[in-house]
Amino acid sequence: MGSQCGNSDLVVRVVSRRTVAPPPRPRELIPLTTWDVSFLSADYIQKGLLYPPPPAGLVDRLEAALAKALEHYYPVAGRFATTEQVGDGGCSVCIDCDGQGVDILHAVAEGVSVADAFPPDADVPRLVQSLFPLDGAVNHDGHHLPLFTVQVTELADGVFLGFAYNHALSDGTALWGFLNAWAGICRSGDKEEFEFQPPLLERWSPDGRLPLVLPFPSLDGLIERGLSPPPLRERMLHFSPESLAALKERARQELLAAGDEAGAAAVTRFQALSSLVWRCVTRARRLPAEQTVVCRAAINNRPRLRPQLPHHYFGNAIYAISTEAVSAGELLERGHGWAAAAVGRAVAGHTDAGIRARVAAWMDKPVLYTLRYFDPAGVMMGSSPRFDMYGCDFGWGKPLAARSGRANKSDGKASLYPARDGGGGIDAELVLLPDNMARLEQDQEFWAAVTPDKKP
């Protein structure tokens, strides 16, 4: 039941599997929305955290706390169910909340040290992929697979918690809310009750029409598998608060010099970092000057809707927004400030009206997202440095590092994490084809902004 790591001498061996269920409650069916259903052909989310050596009885403690967390987050322990709508030939998908349970896998990585798996300022080793469960599963598999599985892997001098979480169940905002609630319950133990904001489990649709009826008798024919990308290189890059401030100021000064006072006033650290990644990756790819390129970013719809969706809304409420298209030659000529402002215009233009229009367009022509929708000439900024990853202290210390698995990756994907030391730094997980990464490593503009990282 083991899986091979990158080094033939290093093996991750699963030694036990436990199913954890919430306390019994009445069965409930929660309908999926357009935002949820669109992810059914994509991979599970794979995110994980490295910790110092754990205390004895770790898996027992995690299991007990998880059962308590699932009392509030009981949809996580459900399964998907598709129901044919008699009369119109369509179907609906819901979460069947019947306490089916989630899995905890206990694994041992024999001979693997923290230094093996988390080297600073180097490629992320292939063996990290072995620290995540449900590799290759797509979200539609939640009809029969757990919607959440954690693999607790003991390393020689630490422990890694690898989470596989069904993206059709919710987005990253809701996922990290769940993980932090679980961690807080585990951390408090029997001493006191951990207080947290319970999730809002009622699903929301702009037109109020739920359940969502899809114009297909089933979704089986729309689910694509085996769309794995070619071999990729992956690096974790640290950007200190000072480096981000310098990137922002450079963009601001360029915009002021070009007479764009509004763009200069609105520029953010996120825009400046996105500009750096977009321009430098485009240069590393050596695209034809006339090749059209865009920068995309995952964005939270909750605060942009009117009225707003609460932050604790449990479900998907995200879209990928895009800058205006520009030729590769123009992007490099126009400079850092222009690209940062282009990202800013895309963010500012993502309004309540635009969100509702996109929902209506999806209803007219439903689409399930897969890797084939990734733009080989563009870049995609995913995840968020606002996610409280390092708040997930289960009771024996805060995480030492955050990583992700093989899922949902393609050339030009950058996932942003908060820096472990706080203070406003950002860690970027950048994935590129080997030749593109090799050329990026020679890009002086890019590496002048990267801050040398420290060991976990």
Stockholm file with secondary structure:
# STOCKHOLM 1.0

chainA/1-456         MGSQCGNSDLVVRVVSRRTVAPPPRPRELIPLTTWDVSFLSADYIQKGLLYPPPPAGLVDRLEAALAKALEHYYPVAGRFATTEQVGDGGCSVCIDCDGQGVDILHAVAEGVSVADAFPPDADVPRLVQSLFPLDGAVNHDGHHLPLFTVQVTELADGVFLGFAYNHALSDGTALWGFLNAWAGICRSGDKEEFEFQPPLLERWSPDGRLPLVLPFPSLDGLIERGLSPPPLRERMLHFSPESLAALKERARQELLAAGDEAGAAAVTRFQALSSLVWRCVTRARRLPAEQTVVCRAAINNRPRLRPQLPHHYFGNAIYAISTEAVSAGELLERGHGWAAAAVGRAVAGHTDAGIRARVAAWMDKPVLYTLRYFDPAGVMMGSSPRFDMYGCDFGWGKPLAARSGRANKSDGKASLYPARDGGGGIDAELVLLPDNMARLEQDQEFWAAVTPDKKP
#=GR chainA/1-456 SS CCEECSSTTCEEEEEEEEEECCCCCCCEEEECCHHHHTTTTSBCEEEEEEESCCCTTHHHHHHHHHHHHHHHSGGGGCEEEEEEETTTTEEEEEEEESCCCEEEEEEEEETCCHHHHCCTTSBCCGGGGGGSSSTTCBGGGGGTSCSEEEEEEEETTEEEEEEEECTTTCCHHHHHHHHHHHHHHHHHTTTSCCCCCCCBCSCCCTTCCCSCCBSSSCSGGGCCCCCCCSCCEEEEEEECHHHHHHHHHHHHHHHHHTTCHHHHHHCCHHHHHHHHHHHHHHHHHTCCTTCEECEEEEEECGGGSSSCCCTTBCSCCEEEEECCCEEHHHHHHHHHHHHHHHHHHHHHTCCHHHHHHHHHHHHHSCCCCCGGGSCTTSEEEEECTTSCGGGCCCSSCCCSEEEECSTTCCTTEEEEEECTTCTTCEEEEEEECHHHHHHHTTCHHHHHHCBCCCCC
#=GC SS_cons         CCEECSSTTCEEEEEEEEEECCCCCCCEEEECCHHHHTTTTSBCEEEEEEESCCCTTHHHHHHHHHHHHHHHSGGGGCEEEEEEETTTTEEEEEEEESCCCEEEEEEEEETCCHHHHCCTTSBCCGGGGGGSSSTTCBGGGGGTSCSEEEEEEEETTEEEEEEEECTTTCCHHHHHHHHHHHHHHHHHTTTSCCCCCCCBCSCCCTTCCCSCCBSSSCSGGGCCCCCCCSCCEEEEEEECHHHHHHHHHHHHHHHHHTTCHHHHHHCCHHHHHHHHHHHHHHHHHTCCTTCEECEEEEEECGGGSSSCCCTTBCSCCEEEEECCCEEHHHHHHHHHHHHHHHHHHHHHTCCHHHHHHHHHHHHHSCCCCCGGGSCTTSEEEEECTTSCGGGCCCSSCCCSEEEECSTTCCTTEEEEEECTTCTTCEEEEEEECHHHHHHHTTCHHHHHHCBCCCCC
//
